[in-house]
Amino acid sequence: MSITITDPGLLAQLAQSSGVVELKDPNGRALGTFTPEPFGKPPPGYTPPISEEEIERRRQLYQNGKPLAEILKRLQSGPSE
């Protein structure tokens, strides 16, 4: 079953949670739990296809990137001549 939450205050509270949240009714009775989806984290048990050393090596290669704001500004200005 799926429930859509439309209360902005409740949505904000759930979005700020960093772990399991117990949901209760007004009488304090436990209804269940909410577990936020991990953002940017692999699922438990995932092993990357490359080593940590290779990940770090690649990270070091791309440290001279441009800020997103600069890229968007350039794209919005149109083609350069």
C-alpha positions as CSV (number, residue, x, y, z in Angstrom):
1,M,0.0,0.0,0.0
2,S,1.1,3.5,-0.7
3,I,0.1,6.7,1.1
4,T,0.7,10.2,-0.3
5,I,1.6,12.8,2.3
6,T,0.4,16.3,1.4
7,D,1.0,18.1,4.8
8,P,4.0,20.5,4.2
9,G,5.0,20.4,7.9
10,L,5.0,16.6,8.0
11,L,6.9,16.4,4.7
12,A,9.5,18.8,6.1
13,Q,9.9,16.8,9.3
14,L,10.3,13.5,7.4
15,A,12.8,15.1,4.9
16,Q,15.0,16.3,7.8
17,S,15.2,12.8,9.4
18,S,18.5,11.0,9.2
19,G,17.2,7.7,10.5
20,V,14.2,5.7,11.3
21,V,11.2,7.7,12.5
22,E,8.4,6.2,14.5
23,L,4.9,7.4,13.4
24,K,2.3,7.7,16.1
25,D,-1.4,8.6,16.2
26,P,-2.6,11.5,18.4
27,N,-3.1,9.1,21.3
28,G,0.6,8.0,21.1
29,R,-0.2,4.6,19.6
30,A,2.6,3.5,17.2
31,L,1.4,3.2,13.6
32,G,4.6,2.2,12.0
33,T,8.0,3.5,11.0
34,F,9.4,5.7,8.3
35,T,12.9,5.0,6.9
36,P,14.2,7.6,4.5
37,E,15.7,6.4,1.2
38,P,19.5,6.8,1.3
39,F,20.4,9.6,-1.1
40,G,23.7,9.0,-2.9
41,K,24.5,5.9,-1.0
42,P,24.6,2.4,-2.6
43,P,22.4,-0.3,-1.2
44,P,23.7,-2.5,1.6
45,G,26.1,-5.2,0.3
46,Y,27.0,-3.3,-2.9
47,T,30.6,-3.6,-4.0
48,P,31.8,-1.1,-6.6
49,P,33.3,-2.7,-9.7
50,I,36.6,-0.7,-9.2
51,S,38.8,-0.3,-6.2
52,E,38.8,2.5,-3.7
53,E,42.3,3.5,-4.9
54,E,40.9,3.8,-8.5
55,I,38.0,5.9,-7.3
56,E,40.4,8.2,-5.6
57,R,42.7,8.4,-8.6
58,R,39.8,9.4,-10.8
59,R,38.5,11.9,-8.2
60,Q,41.9,13.6,-8.3
61,L,41.8,13.8,-12.1
62,Y,38.6,15.9,-12.1
63,Q,39.3,18.6,-9.4
64,N,39.6,21.4,-11.9
65,G,36.0,21.5,-12.9
66,K,33.8,24.5,-13.3
67,P,31.0,25.5,-10.8
68,L,27.5,24.6,-12.0
69,A,26.5,28.3,-12.0
70,E,29.3,29.1,-14.4
71,I,28.3,26.3,-16.7
72,L,24.7,27.3,-16.7
73,K,25.5,30.9,-17.4
74,R,27.7,29.9,-20.4
75,L,24.9,27.6,-21.7
76,Q,22.3,30.4,-21.4
77,S,24.4,32.9,-23.2
78,G,24.2,30.9,-26.4
79,P,26.9,29.7,-28.8
80,S,30.2,31.5,-28.6
81,E,31.9,32.6,-31.7
